[in-house]
């Protein structure tokens, strides 16, 4: 079964018309019809929107892996992995953090990776960028405080 066929199966499972299904994901009934007919592809971006708006398991929709509807265990496992990843990133020293950051960035920018790896990589990279920006901001504030203290000794 193709991703296009799985999309149609899921839409029918919900009992939606093509118009009802397309509206929350900003697609017209004609676009949904063309996707179901195989004239347009189910892209990772479309699959993500469908996952967010309709609750389908993205990996099932794209690749036929797992169940159509994510189970509580699947969602819980994904959230647990995100939490563990965030804790790991937060625990890295600057050198290790930069090593992870640049390797993930290099991998994400490579054209030879799958869409699921790309999405995971982008999430890691976004988290890394946020952490790096926060560290740089804190470092700049600390440096300004030190400079001020040197220029304005109390006493």
N, CA and C atoms as a LAMMPS dump frame, in Angstrom:
ITEM: TIMESTEP
0
ITEM: NUMBER OF ATOMS
465
ITEM: BOX BOUNDS ff ff ff
-5.0000000000000000e+02 5.0000000000000000e+02
-5.0000000000000000e+02 5.0000000000000000e+02
-5.0000000000000000e+02 5.0000000000000000e+02
ITEM: ATOMS id mol type element x y z
1 1 1 N 0.847 -1.179 0
2 1 2 C 0 0 0
3 1 3 C 0.894 1.244 0
4 2 1 N 0.585 2.201 -0.846
5 2 2 C 1.374 3.431 -0.935
6 2 3 C 0.922 4.439 0.122
7 3 1 N 1.737 5.472 0.306
8 3 2 C 1.364 6.544 1.241
9 3 3 C 0.066 7.209 0.791
10 4 1 N -0.119 7.321 -0.518
11 4 2 C -1.341 7.926 -1.052
12 4 3 C -2.561 7.084 -0.677
13 5 1 N -2.404 5.773 -0.789
14 5 2 C -3.508 4.868 -0.432
15 5 3 C -3.768 4.882 1.069
16 6 1 N -2.702 4.97 1.859
17 6 2 C -2.873 5.046 3.312
18 6 3 C -3.586 6.341 3.711
19 7 1 N -3.272 7.439 3.025
20 7 2 C -3.959 8.696 3.313
21 7 3 C -5.463 8.541 3.079
22 8 1 N -5.809 7.95 1.965
23 8 2 C -7.229 7.745 1.65
24 8 3 C -7.886 6.841 2.693
25 9 1 N -7.195 5.773 3.065
26 9 2 C -7.729 4.852 4.075
27 9 3 C -7.965 5.586 5.392
28 10 1 N -7.023 6.42 5.791
29 10 2 C -7.153 7.164 7.04
30 10 3 C -8.305 8.164 6.963
31 11 1 N -8.4 8.876 5.839
32 11 2 C -9.491 9.849 5.676
33 11 3 C -10.837 9.152 5.795
34 12 1 N -10.97 8.017 5.137
35 12 2 C -12.233 7.272 5.198
36 12 3 C -12.478 6.735 6.612
37 13 1 N -11.408 6.34 7.293
38 13 2 C -11.519 5.885 8.681
39 13 3 C -12.137 6.98 9.552
40 14 1 N -11.751 8.231 9.274
41 14 2 C -12.305 9.363 10.02
42 14 3 C -13.728 9.703 9.597
43 15 1 N -14.116 9.209 8.413
44 15 2 C -15.442 9.527 7.893
45 15 3 C -15.531 10.916 7.291
46 16 1 N -14.407 11.464 6.867
47 16 2 C -14.369 12.817 6.306
48 16 3 C -14.457 12.795 4.785
49 17 1 N -15.053 13.851 4.253
50 17 2 C -14.958 14.084 2.817
51 17 3 C -13.562 14.62 2.54
52 18 1 N -13.189 14.701 1.282
53 18 2 C -11.888 15.263 0.935
54 18 3 C -11.805 16.722 1.378
55 19 1 N -12.903 17.435 1.257
56 19 2 C -12.931 18.837 1.683
57 19 3 C -12.761 18.959 3.195
58 20 1 N -13.495 18.152 3.956
59 20 2 C -13.389 18.192 5.418
60 20 3 C -11.98 17.824 5.887
61 21 1 N -11.39 16.864 5.225
62 21 2 C -10.052 16.411 5.596
63 21 3 C -8.994 17.465 5.259
64 22 1 N -9.149 18.111 4.117
65 22 2 C -8.146 19.056 3.645
66 22 3 C -8.129 20.388 4.352
67 23 1 N -9.282 20.844 4.789
68 23 2 C -9.378 22.193 5.359
69 23 3 C -8.415 22.442 6.528
70 24 1 N -8.35 21.574 7.546
71 24 2 C -7.441 21.85 8.671
72 24 3 C -5.957 21.839 8.298
73 25 1 N -5.618 21.213 7.185
74 25 2 C -4.213 21.156 6.773
75 25 3 C -3.94 22.089 5.583
76 26 1 N -4.883 22.988 5.341
77 26 2 C -4.753 23.998 4.284
78 26 3 C -4.576 23.385 2.89
79 27 1 N -5.351 22.348 2.632
80 27 2 C -5.368 21.715 1.31
81 27 3 C -6.802 21.721 0.802
82 28 1 N -6.962 21.941 -0.498
83 28 2 C -8.292 21.927 -1.098
84 28 3 C -8.726 20.481 -1.322
85 29 1 N -10.012 20.291 -1.579
86 29 2 C -10.496 18.943 -1.86
87 29 3 C -9.822 18.399 -3.105
88 30 1 N -9.517 19.297 -4.053
89 30 2 C -8.874 18.882 -5.293
90 30 3 C -7.447 18.386 -5.02
91 31 1 N -6.751 19.049 -4.127
92 31 2 C -5.398 18.608 -3.77
93 31 3 C -5.442 17.242 -3.071
94 32 1 N -6.395 17.058 -2.172
95 32 2 C -6.545 15.762 -1.489
96 32 3 C -6.879 14.686 -2.506
97 33 1 N -7.778 15.005 -3.441
98 33 2 C -8.13 14.052 -4.497
99 33 3 C -6.889 13.65 -5.289
100 34 1 N -6.068 14.619 -5.651
101 34 2 C -4.853 14.338 -6.422
102 34 3 C -3.811 13.557 -5.618
103 35 1 N -3.729 13.821 -4.331
104 35 2 C -2.823 13.039 -3.487
105 35 3 C -3.306 11.596 -3.429
106 36 1 N -4.584 11.417 -3.171
107 36 2 C -5.12 10.058 -3.092
108 36 3 C -4.981 9.305 -4.407
109 37 1 N -5.067 10.022 -5.507
110 37 2 C -4.945 9.403 -6.831
111 37 3 C -3.489 9.15 -7.224
112 38 1 N -2.545 9.642 -6.416
113 38 2 C -1.134 9.435 -6.71
114 38 3 C -0.549 10.473 -7.652
115 39 1 N -1.312 11.509 -7.958
116 39 2 C -0.804 12.572 -8.835
117 39 3 C 0.106 13.534 -8.069
118 40 1 N -0.091 13.618 -6.771
119 40 2 C 0.77 14.396 -5.877
120 40 3 C 1.27 13.458 -4.781
121 41 1 N 2.446 13.723 -4.267
122 41 2 C 3.026 12.879 -3.221
123 41 3 C 2.587 13.325 -1.831
124 42 1 N 2.592 12.375 -0.911
125 42 2 C 2.443 12.697 0.501
126 42 3 C 3.85 13.051 0.978
127 43 1 N 4.106 14.325 1.112
128 43 2 C 5.436 14.78 1.533
129 43 3 C 5.55 14.681 3.05
130 44 1 N 6.776 14.696 3.572
131 44 2 C 6.933 14.701 5.026
132 44 3 C 6.229 15.891 5.689
133 45 1 N 6.217 17.03 5.019
134 45 2 C 5.535 18.21 5.567
135 45 3 C 4.025 17.981 5.648
136 46 1 N 3.447 17.427 4.592
137 46 2 C 2.013 17.125 4.599
138 46 3 C 1.707 16.095 5.682
139 47 1 N 2.544 15.065 5.783
140 47 2 C 2.332 14.024 6.799
141 47 3 C 2.389 14.618 8.203
142 48 1 N 3.315 15.544 8.429
143 48 2 C 3.42 16.182 9.74
144 48 3 C 2.151 16.978 10.045
145 49 1 N 1.653 17.723 9.057
146 49 2 C 0.417 18.488 9.251
147 49 3 C -0.763 17.57 9.55
148 50 1 N -0.843 16.458 8.835
149 50 2 C -1.935 15.507 9.065
150 50 3 C -1.807 14.905 10.459
151 51 1 N -0.585 14.592 10.857
152 51 2 C -0.359 14.056 12.203
153 51 3 C -0.836 15.052 13.257
154 52 1 N -0.481 16.319 13.078
155 52 2 C -0.831 17.343 14.064
156 52 3 C -2.326 17.656 14.08
157 53 1 N -2.954 17.691 12.917
158 53 2 C -4.359 18.112 12.839
159 53 3 C -5.361 16.967 12.95
160 54 1 N -4.944 15.761 12.482
161 54 2 C -5.895 14.647 12.453
162 54 3 C -5.499 13.469 13.328
163 55 1 N -4.241 13.426 13.793
164 55 2 C -3.834 12.392 14.73
165 55 3 C -3.336 11.084 14.135
166 56 1 N -2.985 11.074 12.868
167 56 2 C -2.435 9.862 12.266
168 56 3 C -0.98 9.696 12.716
169 57 1 N -0.513 8.453 12.761
170 57 2 C 0.9 8.204 13.029
171 57 3 C 1.671 8.484 11.742
172 58 1 N 2.56 9.464 11.798
173 58 2 C 3.279 9.902 10.604
174 58 3 C 4.065 8.768 9.941
175 59 1 N 4.728 7.934 10.729
176 59 2 C 5.519 6.846 10.149
177 59 3 C 4.611 5.838 9.447
178 60 1 N 3.413 5.62 9.971
179 60 2 C 2.468 4.735 9.297
180 60 3 C 2.057 5.349 7.966
181 61 1 N 1.72 6.622 7.987
182 61 2 C 1.26 7.286 6.771
183 61 3 C 2.345 7.278 5.692
184 62 1 N 3.556 7.628 6.05
185 62 2 C 4.628 7.724 5.057
186 62 3 C 5.17 6.367 4.615
187 63 1 N 5.368 5.458 5.592
188 63 2 C 6.1 4.228 5.294
189 63 3 C 5.35 2.938 5.621
190 64 1 N 4.16 3.055 6.204
191 64 2 C 3.408 1.86 6.568
192 64 3 C 3.929 1.184 7.822
193 65 1 N 4.733 1.885 8.607
194 65 2 C 5.315 1.318 9.823
195 65 3 C 4.441 1.618 11.026
196 66 1 N 4.225 0.616 11.869
197 66 2 C 3.463 0.807 13.101
198 66 3 C 1.963 0.831 12.857
199 67 1 N 1.269 1.466 13.773
200 67 2 C -0.189 1.536 13.733
201 67 3 C -0.65 2.845 13.094
202 68 1 N -1.871 2.836 12.567
203 68 2 C -2.444 4.027 11.945
204 68 3 C -2.586 5.161 12.958
205 69 1 N -3.08 4.843 14.134
206 69 2 C -3.302 5.829 15.182
207 69 3 C -2.243 5.601 16.257
208 70 1 N -1.504 6.648 16.627
209 70 2 C -0.469 6.458 17.656
210 70 3 C -1.09 6.007 18.972
211 71 1 N -0.457 5.055 19.606
212 71 2 C -0.925 4.599 20.912
213 71 3 C -0.34 5.507 21.984
214 72 1 N -0.891 5.415 23.167
215 72 2 C -0.376 6.197 24.287
216 72 3 C 1.091 5.85 24.524
217 73 1 N 1.421 4.566 24.366
218 73 2 C 2.803 4.134 24.57
219 73 3 C 3.735 4.782 23.545
220 74 1 N 3.292 4.883 22.28
221 74 2 C 4.116 5.495 21.242
222 74 3 C 4.373 6.966 21.551
223 75 1 N 3.325 7.67 21.944
224 75 2 C 3.449 9.096 22.258
225 75 3 C 4.327 9.275 23.493
226 76 1 N 4.093 8.462 24.506
227 76 2 C 4.87 8.545 25.736
228 76 3 C 6.341 8.259 25.467
229 77 1 N 6.623 7.254 24.642
230 77 2 C 8.003 6.904 24.313
231 77 3 C 8.695 8.048 23.575
232 78 1 N 7.992 8.666 22.629
233 78 2 C 8.562 9.783 21.871
234 78 3 C 8.863 10.96 22.802
235 79 1 N 7.944 11.271 23.712
236 79 2 C 8.157 12.376 24.651
237 79 3 C 9.304 12.059 25.604
238 80 1 N 9.398 10.798 26.03
239 80 2 C 10.489 10.385 26.911
240 80 3 C 11.834 10.573 26.208
241 81 1 N 11.902 10.189 24.93
242 81 2 C 13.147 10.332 24.176
243 81 3 C 13.505 11.805 23.996
244 82 1 N 12.524 12.657 23.76
245 82 2 C 12.797 14.093 23.627
246 82 3 C 13.334 14.657 24.94
247 83 1 N 12.739 14.251 26.057
248 83 2 C 13.19 14.715 27.371
249 83 3 C 14.622 14.27 27.631
250 84 1 N 14.913 12.997 27.318
251 84 2 C 16.268 12.482 27.515
252 84 3 C 17.264 13.237 26.635
253 85 1 N 16.874 13.524 25.401
254 85 2 C 17.747 14.263 24.493
255 85 3 C 18.004 15.67 25.026
256 86 1 N 16.965 16.333 25.492
257 86 2 C 17.136 17.679 26.05
258 86 3 C 18.063 17.658 27.259
259 87 1 N 17.902 16.66 28.129
260 87 2 C 18.762 16.553 29.3
261 87 3 C 20.21 16.312 28.883
262 88 1 N 20.401 15.466 27.878
263 88 2 C 21.747 15.191 27.393
264 88 3 C 22.383 16.453 26.819
265 89 1 N 21.644 17.177 25.986
266 89 2 C 22.182 18.411 25.406
267 89 3 C 22.526 19.422 26.494
268 90 1 N 21.668 19.522 27.497
269 90 2 C 21.913 20.474 28.577
270 90 3 C 23.138 20.103 29.406
271 91 1 N 23.477 18.81 29.453
272 91 2 C 24.593 18.361 30.283
273 91 3 C 25.955 18.467 29.594
274 92 1 N 25.982 18.731 28.301
275 92 2 C 27.245 18.765 27.559
276 92 3 C 28.05 20.022 27.855
277 93 1 N 29.369 19.86 27.936
278 93 2 C 30.214 21.047 28.026
279 93 3 C 30.263 21.686 26.639
280 94 1 N 30.813 22.881 26.541
281 94 2 C 30.795 23.63 25.279
282 94 3 C 31.482 22.889 24.136
283 95 1 N 32.598 22.246 24.415
284 95 2 C 33.331 21.534 23.366
285 95 3 C 32.512 20.386 22.808
286 96 1 N 31.96 19.55 23.699
287 96 2 C 31.142 18.425 23.247
288 96 3 C 29.863 18.902 22.567
289 97 1 N 29.289 19.963 23.12
290 97 2 C 28.074 20.51 22.535
291 97 3 C 28.33 20.959 21.095
292 98 1 N 29.429 21.698 20.884
293 98 2 C 29.758 22.164 19.539
294 98 3 C 30.009 21.003 18.591
295 99 1 N 30.631 19.944 19.07
296 99 2 C 30.871 18.754 18.259
297 99 3 C 29.538 18.146 17.807
298 100 1 N 28.609 17.995 18.737
299 100 2 C 27.283 17.46 18.395
300 100 3 C 26.572 18.397 17.427
301 101 1 N 26.592 19.676 17.74
302 101 2 C 25.911 20.677 16.917
303 101 3 C 26.379 20.616 15.46
304 102 1 N 27.676 20.661 15.248
305 102 2 C 28.187 20.709 13.873
306 102 3 C 28.011 19.384 13.139
307 103 1 N 28.077 18.263 13.853
308 103 2 C 27.838 16.971 13.198
309 103 3 C 26.379 16.789 12.814
310 104 1 N 25.48 17.205 13.684
311 104 2 C 24.052 17.123 13.346
312 104 3 C 23.748 18.057 12.187
313 105 1 N 24.295 19.256 12.232
314 105 2 C 24.07 20.226 11.156
315 105 3 C 24.56 19.664 9.824
316 106 1 N 25.744 19.084 9.829
317 106 2 C 26.319 18.496 8.615
318 106 3 C 25.422 17.368 8.087
319 107 1 N 24.916 16.532 8.992
320 107 2 C 24.054 15.419 8.6
321 107 3 C 22.738 15.922 8.027
322 108 1 N 22.137 16.914 8.687
323 108 2 C 20.856 17.455 8.226
324 108 3 C 21.01 18.082 6.845
325 109 1 N 22.139 18.746 6.614
326 109 2 C 22.354 19.407 5.331
327 109 3 C 22.709 18.434 4.208
328 110 1 N 23.058 17.207 4.565
329 110 2 C 23.383 16.195 3.564
330 110 3 C 22.124 15.815 2.803
331 111 1 N 22.247 15.632 1.517
332 111 2 C 21.072 15.292 0.706
333 111 3 C 20.795 13.802 0.703
334 112 1 N 21.61 13.017 1.4
335 112 2 C 21.478 11.567 1.353
336 112 3 C 20.782 10.984 2.576
337 113 1 N 19.997 11.776 3.286
338 113 2 C 19.331 11.256 4.47
339 113 3 C 17.831 11.183 4.249
340 114 1 N 17.178 10.295 4.998
341 114 2 C 15.742 10.12 4.85
342 114 3 C 15.002 11.249 5.543
343 115 1 N 13.744 11.405 5.192
344 115 2 C 12.962 12.504 5.762
345 115 3 C 12.775 12.355 7.263
346 116 1 N 12.631 11.13 7.773
347 116 2 C 12.446 10.965 9.217
348 116 3 C 13.722 11.321 9.968
349 117 1 N 14.877 10.958 9.406
350 117 2 C 16.151 11.345 10.012
351 117 3 C 16.319 12.852 9.922
352 118 1 N 15.927 13.424 8.787
353 118 2 C 16.038 14.868 8.612
354 118 3 C 15.209 15.596 9.663
355 119 1 N 13.974 15.148 9.888
356 119 2 C 13.11 15.8 10.869
357 119 3 C 13.707 15.694 12.27
358 120 1 N 14.176 14.5 12.634
359 120 2 C 14.782 14.318 13.951
360 120 3 C 16.022 15.19 14.076
361 121 1 N 16.814 15.241 13.011
362 121 2 C 18.017 16.062 13.023
363 121 3 C 17.703 17.533 13.173
364 122 1 N 16.669 17.973 12.484
365 122 2 C 16.284 19.386 12.589
366 122 3 C 15.831 19.725 14.009
367 123 1 N 15.109 18.793 14.664
368 123 2 C 14.677 19.038 16.036
369 123 3 C 15.887 19.144 16.965
370 124 1 N 16.865 18.249 16.776
371 124 2 C 18.082 18.299 17.588
372 124 3 C 18.829 19.598 17.308
373 125 1 N 18.942 19.931 16.041
374 125 2 C 19.663 21.143 15.656
375 125 3 C 18.988 22.389 16.228
376 126 1 N 17.66 22.442 16.162
377 126 2 C 16.94 23.586 16.728
378 126 3 C 17.197 23.71 18.225
379 127 1 N 17.168 22.588 18.929
380 127 2 C 17.437 22.595 20.362
381 127 3 C 18.866 23.066 20.614
382 128 1 N 19.783 22.57 19.799
383 128 2 C 21.184 22.955 19.96
384 128 3 C 21.373 24.446 19.708
385 129 1 N 20.72 24.979 18.684
386 129 2 C 20.819 26.405 18.379
387 129 3 C 20.274 27.227 19.54
388 130 1 N 19.15 26.798 20.097
389 130 2 C 18.572 27.516 21.237
390 130 3 C 19.54 27.531 22.415
391 131 1 N 20.137 26.36 22.677
392 131 2 C 21.061 26.269 23.802
393 131 3 C 22.299 27.125 23.54
394 132 1 N 22.825 27.051 22.323
395 132 2 C 24.026 27.818 21.982
396 132 3 C 23.746 29.314 22.1
397 133 1 N 22.606 29.76 21.609
398 133 2 C 22.234 31.174 21.687
399 133 3 C 22.099 31.608 23.14
400 134 1 N 21.477 30.761 23.95
401 134 2 C 21.306 31.079 25.37
402 134 3 C 22.664 31.182 26.066
403 135 1 N 23.553 30.223 25.771
404 135 2 C 24.884 30.262 26.377
405 135 3 C 25.65 31.505 25.948
406 136 1 N 25.549 31.864 24.675
407 136 2 C 26.25 33.045 24.187
408 136 3 C 25.704 34.299 24.86
409 137 1 N 24.385 34.376 25.029
410 137 2 C 23.77 35.53 25.688
411 137 3 C 24.224 35.623 27.132
412 138 1 N 24.215 34.479 27.832
413 138 2 C 24.65 34.476 29.228
414 138 3 C 26.124 34.847 29.333
415 139 1 N 26.924 34.352 28.398
416 139 2 C 28.348 34.682 28.391
417 139 3 C 28.574 36.168 28.178
418 140 1 N 27.807 36.765 27.276
419 140 2 C 27.933 38.192 26.995
420 140 3 C 27.528 39.011 28.222
421 141 1 N 26.474 38.593 28.9
422 141 2 C 26.03 39.301 30.104
423 141 3 C 27.103 39.205 31.184
424 142 1 N 27.635 37.986 31.372
425 142 2 C 28.676 37.784 32.379
426 142 3 C 29.898 38.639 32.061
427 143 1 N 30.296 38.695 30.797
428 143 2 C 31.451 39.499 30.391
429 143 3 C 31.187 40.981 30.646
430 144 1 N 29.991 41.446 30.363
431 144 2 C 29.65 42.853 30.615
432 144 3 C 29.722 43.152 32.113
433 145 1 N 29.22 42.213 32.944
434 145 2 C 29.279 42.396 34.393
435 145 3 C 30.721 42.482 34.865
436 146 1 N 31.579 41.602 34.315
437 146 2 C 32.996 41.619 34.702
438 146 3 C 33.672 42.922 34.26
439 147 1 N 33.371 43.359 33.046
440 147 2 C 33.946 44.613 32.549
441 147 3 C 33.503 45.794 33.404
442 148 1 N 32.22 45.82 33.761
443 148 2 C 31.688 46.898 34.599
444 148 3 C 32.382 46.916 35.948
445 149 1 N 32.566 45.733 36.536
446 149 2 C 33.201 45.633 37.848
447 149 3 C 34.638 46.133 37.789
448 150 1 N 35.344 45.833 36.676
449 150 2 C 36.721 46.296 36.54
450 150 3 C 36.782 47.806 36.35
451 151 1 N 35.84 48.357 35.586
452 151 2 C 35.82 49.797 35.317
453 151 3 C 35.301 50.615 36.475
454 152 1 N 34.528 49.993 37.356
455 152 2 C 33.892 50.705 38.459
456 152 3 C 34.15 49.968 39.774
457 153 1 N 35.384 49.96 40.237
458 153 2 C 35.65 49.238 41.489
459 153 3 C 34.965 49.938 42.664
460 154 1 N 34.359 49.126 43.506
461 154 2 C 33.689 49.7 44.676
462 154 3 C 34.698 49.809 45.808
463 155 1 N 34.64 50.88 46.522
464 155 2 C 35.517 50.916 47.649
465 155 3 C 36.195 52.151 47.801
